[in-house]
Amino acid sequence: MKFGEQLRSSMIKDYYWHYIAYDDLKDALKTEYVTEPTPANPKPDRKSWTEADERRFVALLESELDKVATFQALKSKEIIQRIKASEQEVNQVVARLENPASFSGAERPTDEDFMLLEADLSDIIADVHDLAKFTQLNYTGFQKIIKKHDKQTRWYLKPVFAARLNAKPFFKDNYDAFVVKLSRLYDLVRTKGNPVKGDASAGGGQQNFVRQTTKYWVHPDNITELKLIILKHLPVLVFNPSKEFEEKDSAISSIYYDNPETWELYKGRLQKTEGAEAIRLRWYGGMEVDQIFVERKTHREDWTGEKSVKARFPMKEKHVNAYLSGDMTVPAVFEKMRKEGKKSEQQIADWEALAKEIQYRVVTRNLKPVCRTFYHRTAFQLPGDARVRISLDTELSMIREDNLDGRRRAGDNWRRMDIGIDWPFRQLPPEDIERFPYAVLEVKLQTQAGQEPPQWIRDLTASHLVEAVPKFSKFIHGCATLFPDKIHLLPFWYPQMDIDIRKPVTRKYGIERPTQSTSISTSDMVDEDDDETDDEIDGNGQTSNGNAATQGVSHDTVTNYERNGALSATRNELDVEERVAADFLAGDEDYPLYDSDDESDFSDALEEARRIGGFYYYRMLLSSYLRRTGHITWEVLKAITPRPRATQMADEGTNGITILGNGRRTVKRFIAPKGKRIHVPIRVEPKVYFAAERTFLSWLEFSILIGSIAATLLNFGSDYVTFASAWVFTIIAVICLVYSVVLYVWRVDKIRKRRDVKRIYYEKWGPTFLCLGLVSAVLVNFILRAKHGQLASGDDQGRPHLFQVDMSNQTVEEVGNIRGLEL
């Protein structure tokens, strides 16, 4: 969808006059013609862009920025005031519910009172959603118009206007504080003053815990909307409700270790080999945090009957270096903890056993810090309940921690100290950091066998807001991106980074907006913008300062929310666009814009021709009709031409799973960069090896059978025909035997290496050549036998012999060869 069309289709009616005047700014970029257009010269040269034109355009741009920033600030303050007012009302109603006697003349709150409060909070949630969309669209509009200005005028405004944007950073507002407060209030109202209570860190104290996790990517455009949808079903997990929310409370940092020579941990986690480990050190909050968690994730294959496990133990930051180098013994690490007596002896013993194993692996395998991951996490769950937990990680960044190229990043320390949690880490060079362009949504479930997830989760994961990426790993992606010269085996999702994951809305799903705000249809105005869609905003996530072990549960409420101002639900195929690395406007690189430099100006030319009139206008109009007619004719011909067609898929299933597009699926074949391979996950169980062995034994059986035929012919035949046939069968038997041995060894090697090779699972040419060889051998035997039988009754030329019988002496005399038969 073009940006101008997207802007108009996404406008909120109540906000209409506060959006950026994108069309006016586009018109301001056009200077006057040198001469008036005529039918003979419909496109005369325009006047050069002057300093006066630049001042006029900048003044208009400044006024639009003031308009947008002022409205955004006022609306944000209004939402804050509404939240405070709703908080007072909710607290008052809950207080009346708990102690009605303290309110003279006040009745006990009814269900209707809670319904009114819920409706009011739903309206505030919709306001937050609309304001976030308003901010994102306007910021994208400013980026687009600045880029168009610099391209057309060659006067580069971007560096100068970046300072003006930073002076009025309407696009940098963090809505996480709104989300946290609205989540608490909405949970109070929906549960009628009886929210689920429990330990917010339930599960965090466990040494070992097992999860069933599904991962998704979320485009920055959809982050705020996704949070607002989830908070209507699950509250935001807060570890310290009495503390005011701070951004650092949601920060999570992890240092991953590996051998920089062999990359054994990376390869093991990527290939999912049995027993593959990942070792990391994690902390929550800023760099001043003293408690560090040492974690080990161990992968287990399903055929083992075990589950993948994550085990961890806490330790003080001051002991980390000595512990990892082996200078500090494990009992010394837990000596103080044992003296304090706050933990049971059994738990300390389990931690010591784990600490010894990790220390042994770090020392013996020469593991070094290689990659850091940083993100802000928003966790949704009911306190103390571990059935369903949803976490959203935003501002995800992968950072190098190694010393491989001669630069002393971490040095002899277990982590580098030149950065903290100051995202987006502008002080780092581009080669040291990978800013992931999407948020990562994790849905963690603990359901009984055969039990399905709640309906609202199925609706959410089937919506246009998320893109499923199974087995996505921050550690694997970081290593593959930051070490291109050393990593040659890439994860399967790596090529998807060049594809826009945004999807067209094929059904109404999202935030329900009350009737006072409606969308403006694209049919109200004609789009003159020829740029492609380009919208990218910053998405921030949050969670409370806690650990990743915490899980939660969903409510049973199931409601589909209609998003107001949604994009048009046209069934378009997904666009494949170039993804530019994410960065801020004030950085060295461009902010990621999804558009093309090859822009068509045909619609502008047609409007200009309409103004000029005459023969030129009719010629342009005819050209427009011909283009449209040609396109329609081509589509009709494609529809009626007999050819293989893909099976049409339903637009929307009854189970809540949406099939996007027009029934067709766009398939892109990815090719790995030169010198690299893309690893596709392959599930290998012991029975796969046995199947390969059985296949080899079957080939061996055929080879022995064919060899037996050859031996029989050779031993019991007495003429050259039998001898020749025996040789043919012997050659086929030997070829089959050698082929089966080579194929078996090759298959076992590929299975062991987990290579995605089709011939591992089926053999296309071998049986065919075997059948052709057998047919050839039988035909050779038949032809030679037939020809030998004919020669046995004739001479070398195949002519019949004539015999004369002398009756007088009872002898047979051969008379000779003649051409005819004579008596």
PyMOL commands that set and color helices and strands:
alter all, ss='L'
color gray80, all
select helices_A, chain A and resi 3-10+13-18+22-28+51-98+100-102+111-153+158-167+170-172+176-190+220-231+247-250+264-271+302-304+317-325+330-333+335-340+345-364+430-432+455-461+474-482+494-498+522-524+602-612+614-640+686-716+720-753+758-760+766-791
alter helices_A, ss='H'
color red, helices_A
select strands_A, chain A and resi 208-209+212-218+251-258+277-284+291-298+309-316+368-380+388-400+433-435+439-445+467-468+489-491+677-679+802-806+811-816
alter strands_A, ss='S'
color yellow, strands_A
deselect
rebuild
show_as cartoon
